[in-house]
Amino acid sequence: MQKVFKYKLDFYYQQALLYLLVFFLYGGIKGTFFEDEFRLVFKDPIVYIMILFVVVALITLVLNLLRDRKLILEEDKMIFHSRRRDREIKVSDIEWIHIGREMLVQTAGHFQLIIFKMKGRKRLFRIRVGRYERDRELIAEVERMAQHIPKGRRRRFGMKRRKTF
C-alpha cells in the first residue's frame, strides 16, 4: 500500500500574493494621492525594490512547483520524490528512528520532526512533518513503520556527558 504526501506550497503562494498586493497598493496610493499620473510612480526607487521582491517570490513559487516534491511511504521503504530523482530508503537500512519535537524550528505551526539514521552513513535524515500535507496521517504511518526499527535518542547540542566517579 502506497501513501503519497505532497510538499506544501501554501507559504510560497501567500508570500507571492502579499508582495503583489503591497506593490499594487503602494503604486495605487502613490499614483493617486501624490502624483498626477501613474507614469511618474515608476521613477520611485521603492517601486523597483518591490518589483524585485515580487519577481523573486514568483520565481521561487514556480521553481518549487516544478520540483514536485513528495514523500511516498510504502510497506518496506520511503521514497523522497522530486522531479529529477527519487531517493529510496528501505526500512531495513535504517539504524534508528526518533519521532519528536524540534524546538528551534517551527514549521507551519508544528514542532513535529522525524529523524532517522541510516546504517553506514554519518549524517541524519530530518523530515519536518509540517512541510507536508496531511501531517497527522504522516506521523501515524511513520510510527507504524517505526515499530520494526530501534528507537533513537536525540542528542542535545552543547550538552556533553559527564563522567561520574
C-alpha positions in Angstrom: 0.0 0.0 0.0 1.4 3.3 -1.1 0.8 6.6 0.7 1.8 9.9 -1.0 2.3 13.1 0.9 2.8 16.2 -1.2 5.1 19.1 -0.1 3.1 22.2 1.0 3.4 25.2 -1.2 0.9 27.5 0.6 3.6 29.6 2.2 5.0 30.4 -1.3 1.6 31.3 -2.6 0.9 33.6 0.3 4.3 35.3 0.0 3.9 36.0 -3.7 0.3 37.3 -3.2 1.3 39.5 -0.3 4.2 41.1 -2.2 2.0 41.7 -5.2 -0.8 43.2 -3.1 1.6 45.6 -1.3 3.1 46.5 -4.7 -0.3 47.4 -6.1 -1.4 49.3 -3.0 1.8 51.3 -2.9 1.6 52.1 -6.6 -2.1 53.0 -6.4 -1.7 55.2 -3.3 1.4 56.9 -4.5 0.0 57.4 -8.0 -3.4 58.6 -6.9 -2.7 60.9 -3.9 0.9 62.2 -4.5 1.3 62.2 -8.3 -0.9 63.3 -11.2 0.0 60.4 -13.5 0.9 56.8 -12.9 3.9 57.1 -15.2 5.7 59.2 -12.5 5.3 56.4 -10.0 7.9 54.3 -11.8 10.6 56.9 -11.1 10.4 55.9 -7.4 13.2 53.5 -6.4 10.9 51.8 -3.8 8.8 50.6 -6.7 11.8 48.9 -8.2 12.6 47.2 -4.9 9.0 46.0 -4.7 9.1 44.7 -8.2 12.3 42.8 -7.3 10.5 41.2 -4.3 7.5 40.2 -6.4 9.7 38.7 -9.1 11.8 36.7 -6.7 8.7 35.4 -4.9 7.1 34.3 -8.1 10.3 32.6 -9.3 10.6 30.8 -6.0 7.0 29.6 -6.3 7.4 28.4 -9.9 10.7 26.6 -9.0 9.0 24.8 -6.1 6.1 23.8 -8.3 8.4 22.4 -10.9 10.4 20.4 -8.2 7.2 18.4 -7.5 8.4 17.2 -4.1 6.6 14.3 -2.5 7.2 11.8 0.3 6.0 8.3 -0.6 5.6 5.7 2.1 5.3 2.0 1.3 5.3 -1.1 3.5 9.1 -1.5 3.5 10.5 1.7 2.2 10.4 5.5 2.0 10.8 7.4 -1.3 11.8 11.0 -1.4 10.4 12.0 -4.8 11.4 15.1 -6.8 11.1 15.9 -10.5 14.7 14.9 -11.2 15.2 11.9 -9.0 13.8 9.5 -6.5 15.7 8.6 -3.3 14.6 5.3 -1.9 15.3 4.3 1.7 14.5 0.8 2.8 13.3 0.3 6.4 15.9 -2.4 6.9 18.7 0.1 6.2 17.5 2.4 9.0 19.6 2.1 12.2 17.3 4.1 14.5 14.4 6.5 14.3 13.2 9.3 16.5 9.8 11.0 16.3 9.6 14.1 18.4 9.9 17.8 18.6 12.3 20.4 17.3 12.1 23.5 19.5 14.3 25.7 17.4 12.4 25.5 14.1 8.6 25.9 13.9 7.3 24.7 10.6 3.7 25.5 9.7 2.7 25.7 13.3 4.0 22.3 14.2 7.1 21.2 16.1 7.0 17.6 14.9 10.2 16.2 13.5 11.2 12.7 12.3 14.9 12.0 12.5 16.5 8.7 11.4 20.0 7.4 10.8 20.9 5.0 8.1 23.4 2.3 8.5 26.8 3.3 7.1 26.0 7.0 7.0 27.1 9.7 9.4 24.5 12.4 8.6 20.9 12.1 9.9 17.8 12.5 7.8 15.3 15.0 9.0 11.7 15.2 7.9 9.8 18.2 9.1 6.2 17.0 9.3 4.7 20.4 9.0 6.0 20.8 5.5 3.9 18.0 4.1 0.1 17.7 3.6 -1.9 15.5 6.0 0.7 15.7 8.7 -1.2 13.6 11.3 -1.5 10.8 8.8 2.2 11.1 8.0 3.1 10.7 11.7 0.8 7.7 12.1 2.3 6.0 9.1 5.9 6.6 10.2 5.0 5.4 13.7 3.6 2.2 12.2 6.9 1.8 10.2 9.0 2.6 13.3 7.6 -0.4 15.2 10.2 -2.6 13.5 13.1 -0.1 14.0 15.0 0.6 17.2 14.2 3.9 18.8 16.9 6.5 18.8 17.6 9.2 21.4 18.3 12.6 20.2 21.4 14.3 21.5 21.1 17.8 22.7 23.6 20.3 21.3 26.1 21.7 23.8 25.4 19.1 26.4 28.1 16.5 26.9 28.0 13.5 29.1 29.9 14.0 32.3 32.0 11.2 33.8 31.0 10.2 37.2 33.5 8.7 39.6 
